[in-house]
């Protein structure tokens, strides 16, 4: 089944590049105009593909249980942030002299959401303090733990590992500092047994209350999860290397010069752009080459 996904224009398709840079082999397929993945829904297994033809977004899906269609649609709408009205964010960011030309060139940039909050938290923890490419390599290896789909399609043969799978066998796959591995496995266990729950019904405050006390989770992870799970529009990550580098390159610095920018300077620059600083973060990520 394929049908058009309504959205509020304009639509900037860079969200596909963002997802493609992070696509996990065996679970997702993505390029600059397509994103597909397996998905586990209340009624059973499924997969979907969203495509951009320059004018419309198209959703193709295959589900074991047709009654999961409404739930799938809700998750896809959150993933592609189709309910966002980009004009307000673009207008606010355009008021900044350095951003005006950038926003004019990329009208309608979208904040990527997610289809599974627990998955995003695990992915965020694995991606802390390493490059997007390194995180993707680690996640590709983690798929060895995951459940095969009963509806394989193309290269999409497995689901993203569940929290219980990561908790039970993650130590056999994860690499890096032992404290980091301990934190990921511990959080996966909490997600698995229900002692940690997060979802679109949370607020930025409730996320921080749940996550910051956990060893191995800091403000960057909480902010990133708020962006992806809650769709929070006003998250700025001044300690993020790609944000720093993107800002420096945008104003004409060399990369070496950009690396000397202090977090306080970034925070001061971003303050007048509230409540749309998540979209500033996206623009700076894109300018740094970090998608």
Protein Blocks (a to p, Z undefined) as FASTA:
>chain_A
ZZdddddddddfklmmmmmmmpcghjaccdfkbccdddddfkbccddddddehjaccddd
ddfblmlmmmmmmmmmmmnopmbcfklmmmmmmmpmklmmmmmmmghiacdddfbfklmm
mmmmmmgoiafklmmmmmmmmmmmpccdfbdghjblbdcddfklmmmmmmmmpgcjfklm
mmmmmmmmmmmnopaccdfkbcfklmmmmmmmpghiafklmmmmmmmmnopakbccfkbm
klmmmmmmmnopafklmmmpcfklmmmmmmmmpcklmmmmmmmmmmnonZZ
